[in-house]
Amino acid sequence: MSYARALLVRWSTRDRLAVLVIAVTAAFLVGAVVVLLGVSGQTTAMAGDHGADAAVSLGPPATPADDAVAFPLAEATVDGERRTVVGVPPDNGFGIPPPPGVAGAGSGGTVTVVGDRASVTRTAVARSGDAPFPEPWLVTDAATATEIGADRGLALRHTADPVPETGAPLSGVLAFFLVGTRQMLAVFGVVSVGVAALVGVVAFSVTRMTVRERRGTLAVLRATGASARRVGALVAARAGLLTLCGAAIGYAVGVIVPNAAATAGVALGFPVGLPLELTGRATALVAAVLCGLVCVGVLAGALAARSVVSGAPLDAGEETAERSRVPALPFRADGSDLLPEGPKFLSAGAVVPTVSTLTVFVAFVLVVAALGGVLGGLGAGGGGGMVVEPGSVHPVDSRVPTAYASAFRQRGVAASPEILLFLAHDGRAFPARGVDFDAYCSVSDARVVAGSPPNATDEALVGAGLADTLDLAPGDELALGGSTTRAVGTVEIVGVVAAGGAADDHLLVSLPLARHLEGVPDGAANLVRYREGGEATTDETIATLGISAQRRVAVGENVTVTVRLRNVGAERTARTLRASFGDQVRRERVTLGGGEERTVALSFPAREAGTRTVSVGDRRWSVRVLSPETLVLAPLPDRGPTDATLRVGVGTVAGDRVDGATVSVGDRTARTDANGSARVRLPSDPGRHTVAVTAGERSAYRDITVGRDAARSPATRLALPDETGVFTAPTAGLRVRNPWERSLGPAATLSGPGVDRTRTLRLAPSEEERLEATLARRPPGTYRVRGGAGDASATGEYRVVGDDRLAGAVAASGRDAGGAGAGGLVSRAFGNVALVLATLVGLGAVMTIGSTVAAFADAVQARRRDIGTHRALGAAPGRIARRVLADAARIGLPAAVASLALAGVALAALSRAGLLTVFGVRLAPSVPLWLAPPLAVGTLVISLASAGIVAWRYCAVDPSALFGGDP
């Protein structure tokens, strides 16, 4: 084997361990790429349906650039109220038609608009639903707005870039996440530089030990004609080959470990949902990172070879004073142990590599902790508990009534209704929040540090950090686009607020403006945040989620009332459930564990005919009690063609089919068979006719319109609850029946809040089907549902009532309704990022231990002859190990303190340079007080563990091996 090949591929155990350490380091970097791109990919996918094709800027009313359209803005007075007026130019290219007058000041008649320059009277018209402007604005044509005194203007322009460099996109959530992705990758780049330094430490330390051991051989090579450049290149290539092998192994481990962690999380019940596969983009980035690591390894090897390639050839073989000195004896003359007074086995030179490796580890942990705070701030922020809509993927999808905040405050708990916004402006992303500022201050530490609190819906506060990022100050005006909806708005910055954490980088706007920008209905918010620990007057945590019962029953039958209950508290508790049916009352003691949900059934006898109300707390349900013999007709259509045969089904409330009943329409009659069905032909005369059914003294009637060109439409019947709660998703049912003598294939539709379903049915004569849909949860109010099949349609309404009892129960329990705490929300939105990031922290700890081991091994190897002498003269391995650990403690303790300080300083400098900004929020550059002690202890443990590994290595071999060769 040639000397070149021997130097390149003849590896010792130490070299193989170095490959392992580099592999862990590479695995950390690959895993970080996979996780970060997974997070950014999922968040971008969530926002992908909300891209914008236009941007808006605020400026002077003069004509903007050629690629923009000017919408002049003016301030005017209408009926004594100050309003913003926007002028819409004709043929503007944005699908916004100018109204034929002034829209937004009522409809019908005229309205006088008093501006700063002129007063005009125009026709008052209703607002168009296509206009992206805030509801309080008045919309008119551009000429009218200019005439009354436009002092500024909106410039709208089309853009193909989802992140426009100028202005705000009309829907900003996609731009927000795209910019956030770039910022996350920039932070990763900073971390990668630090991690690459660790690879350099490992490669340098291992190569220097190899050079030290083979100094004589390298000197002979130099003396026998090998050039200094060739020897240096061989040593550098050796280090690069070690790094390349480690990088290849680390690539595989880095792909496997995050996916294994995610799989384990799913098996343990964590809601992990990150896409952790290697995409083309991730593969390119991983390749670049690993190539960078190999280059660092080569450079470190070249630096380690300097001692044998500089100077005269024979100088390379000289022993250093460190190696050639005679060690002190480990015993006194009387035989007592002298080792504690002897030489140190870890020199002070180990401090520098130890501090550098620990600083990188501390900085990484701080970045991960700060990143978790940013992600939490996007979902909740500010601490405290939250009430959100159960089942929401993210709070931005939640709709809860703002009345909950009032319910909390009535129970002595500070609460704030809030709306989350993801915005962008001039190519920079930033989060915003719609708030009532006084309520917001009551649940947070926010305070105005410059300017004044807002007093109008178009006034806003900017966080101290965001003010620096966007260069904003009180008095500035800003055009805003929508978040997840296409919208336009403007705000005037009236103050700067300091709130701490991620809230320092938020823009605080009014709730009405936030509703416009996010598309949240009146009376609703994304979440209600409350201060935990407040005193609430409600002592029950079992809340009623909903009730249901039959719509009609026969006298003598039982009415079964089902009540859905949930214990929103953490402790097992009991509640006496009181339900009434008319004047009958039932009480039942119910005990539920923390977070448990249960359905309880209560039965009432229906004793008398009439309409009765079921009551459970503030919930109501109407039930019709009828005589068992009361006739009931199957659904019939509203219209039908002349002379068509109609099938009429007749039964009773008790469920019996009626045989021999007479069915008549006009002058045509038929009798029901044993199945309660009769075939009767409709009259030849068009018009309104009555379907009359008689059976003895009983009768039933339905009207039908007969026409010559009328289509055979199915009969429909819509089933809805009377009322439901805001945390209950009600079910709507459409019953579709074919009453004709021929088959039908209608398209059945069911539409309501959050639902628009269509299904094509195939119905034989007398056949029926049911179309059901779960409606979206909505804030308190009355909502309409429409169902239809063919030409037949049915409409109905239901009422949503506020769950004040539930809000009070949440306030008393300190838990979040629906289990939607801040951590759970981030888990559902981004997968359980904490679980995967914790895996990366573990890899980082192993990586740091490996780097520290390399640094300590380099220092101990320089003194291995001393260790060999002490071992040969009788020193026990345990005493050697304790001495190495004592030296490591002397080095590790100041290194731990120094690493905390240096990491804090480095992060502060990077933050000031703008390199630690994620999703528009600057990562906290300081070391949190709660994190400093565990970090200091952790770094010291890493130092001792690394020294322990080195001590075991040098104490486990025969002492003779320490005087030459590779131990």
Buried (B, 14 or more C-beta within 10 A) or exposed (E): EEBBEEBBEEBBEBBEBBBBBBBBBBBBBBBBBBBBBBBBBBBBEBBEEBBBBBBBBBBEBEEBEEEBBBBBBBBBBBEEEEBBBBBBBEEBEBEBBBBEBBBBBBEEEEBBBBBEEEEBEBBBBEBBEEBBBBEBBBBBBBEBBBBBBBEBBBBBBEBEEBBBEBBBBBBBBBBBBBBBBEBBBBBBEBBBEBBBBBBBBBBBBBBBBBBBBBBEBBBBBBEEEBEBEBBBBBBBBBBBBBBBBBBBBBBEBBBBBBBEBBEEBBEEEBBBBBBBEBEEEBEEBBEEBBEBBBBBBBBBBBBBBBBBBEEEBEEBBEEEEEBEEEBBEBBEEEEEBBBEEBBBBBBEBBBEBBBBBBBBBBBBBBBBBBBBBBBBBBBBBBBBBBBBBBBBEBBBBBBBBBBBBBBBBBBEBBBBBBBBBBBBBBEBBBBBBBBBBEBBBBBBEBEBEBBEBBEBBBBBBBBBBBBBBBEBEBEBBBBBBBBBBBBBBBBBBBBBBBBBBBBBBBBBBBBBBBBBBBEBEEBBBBBBBBBBEBEBEBEBBBBBBBBBBBEBBBBEBEBEBBBBBBBBBEEEBEBEBEBBBBEBEBEEEBEBEBBBEBEBEBEBBBBEBEEBEBBBBEBBBEBBBBBBBBBBBBBBBBBBBBEBBBBBBBBBBBEEBBBEBBBBBBEBBBBBEEEBBBBBBBBEEBEEBEBBBBBEEBEBEBEBEBEEEBBBBBBBBBBBBBBBBBBBBBBBBBBBBBBBBEEBEBEBBBBBBEBEBEBEBEBEBBBBBEBEBEBBBBBBBEBEBBBBBBBBBBEBEBBBBBBBBBBBBBBBBBBBBBBBBBBBBBBBBBBBBBBBBBBBBEBBBBBBBBBBBBBBBBBBBBBBBBBBBBBBEEBEBEBBBBBBBBBBBBBBBEBBBBBBBBBBEBBBEBBEEEBBBBBBBBBBBEBEEEBBEEBBEBBBBBBBBBBBBBBEBBBEBEBEBBEEEBB
